[in-house]
Amino acid sequence: MEATTSRRIWPGGRTRLAAVLLLAGLSAAAVPAADDSGSTPLAASPPAVPEGPGAAPGAASPGGAASPGGAAAPAGPGTAPFDAGRAAGLELTVGDRTIPYRVFAVFALPGERVPIRARVDGAEPRAASATAGGGGLAPAGPGRWTWTAPADPGLVPLEIAAGGERRVRLNAFVMTPATRVENGYLNGYRVGRYPTEPLRGLAEYRPPRGFVRVTPENRDTPVSPHFTLGQFVCKQAGGWPRYVALDPDLLVKLERLLEGLDARRAAEQAAAPIPGLFVMSAFRTPYYNRLVRGTANSRHLWGDAGDVFVDRAPPDGVMDDLDGDGTVTTADALVLAAVAEALARRPGWIPGGLGVYPPNPARGPFVHLDVRGYAARWGPRPPAAPEGGDGSAATAVRPSGSPPAP
């Protein structure tokens, strides 16, 4: 018998949710009871919103409206409009990654040269400026710059402005190179050892280039509109500093999932809380992954995977009752997975893993997402949905010969 948790019901209940589920081809009744979650670590509380003079600018907990620092400010349950944190009219390309948000993270190694390009309403800006709190910043043409990371690891704020409210803050983290890991330790922090050979020779399974040093002073730094650095740190015991690998593509996927949840809320016309995602587990060191008996090649080791659930009504570290039946079960995780599957049919969604995990006595249900670069599915599954408007199948399958799911 599946474990359940008594919880508050989302306004609108099962009737409104049923319409959204049908659009995604999901029946809430189709809920397998198998649980392959194994040793997934317990949830930890998200970082508190910083206050006072030493607070990181714009830091926030998941969900909410915009704050002056560019990230989303926390908000209690209510009908306030959701702020996706997108930069109106201003879009940056940093390296080969397009950044449409007002605040985002950049990761570089010491001395690395990072090209930055600004576009305003899709065109080259007539006037744009850039400032950097460290390293070297050189113009490379209209709306173009090259930032050279300083020699020492740390956080460097960058700001790109194109007039009026068109501003983007880049929190650039200069990483500690992975080559500095000695005997499984990085400056006293136990990392463990990555496989000497990548799984089946795939580039996605090569060791990370570097790790971000995380301290009490920088853990609340926004890495995207609704997430902060500390939410992705490994849950292993120990003091500070800690080190984390984090793939920016994961941040984009989580932000888009929040937008999808808000679209669902709007479709229901329900007075539901602003959507928020609790990051239950993200980066894991190889050492910690072995400790919790995780899959040897889990994408968590590369910082491009997150185990998440919706937690806003009320925010208490447990999945919300998304299907409105008064309990928290696998069906609620399947609702979240259905939103992700619908987004997977749209342009710009980065292919990756999607796994649904039922509740067990130690924690509630959740969904695993990653950006490994190809589709993989495991765990309880919704029925196949109709084809999307682009003609693509609603549910992708793992390609033949691809690595197993984590």
Secondary structure, DSSP 8 states (H G I E B T S, - for coil): ----EE--B-TTHHHHHHHHHHHTT--TT--------TT------------STT--TT---SS-EE-TTSSEE---SS-------B-TTEEEEETTEEE-BSEEEEEE-TT-EEEEEEEETTB--SS-EEEESSSEEEEEETTEEEEE--SS-EEEEEEEE-STT-EEEEEEEE-EEGGG-BTTEETTEE-----SS-GGG-GGGS--SEEEEE-TTTTT-EEETTEEGGGGS---S--S-EEE---HHHHHHHHHHHHHHHHHHHHHT-------EEEEE----HHHHHHTT--TT-GGGGT-EEEEEE--SS-SSS--BTT-SSEE-HHHHHHHHHHHHHHHTSTT----EEEEE--BTTB--EEEEE--SS-EEESS--------TTS--SS----TT-----
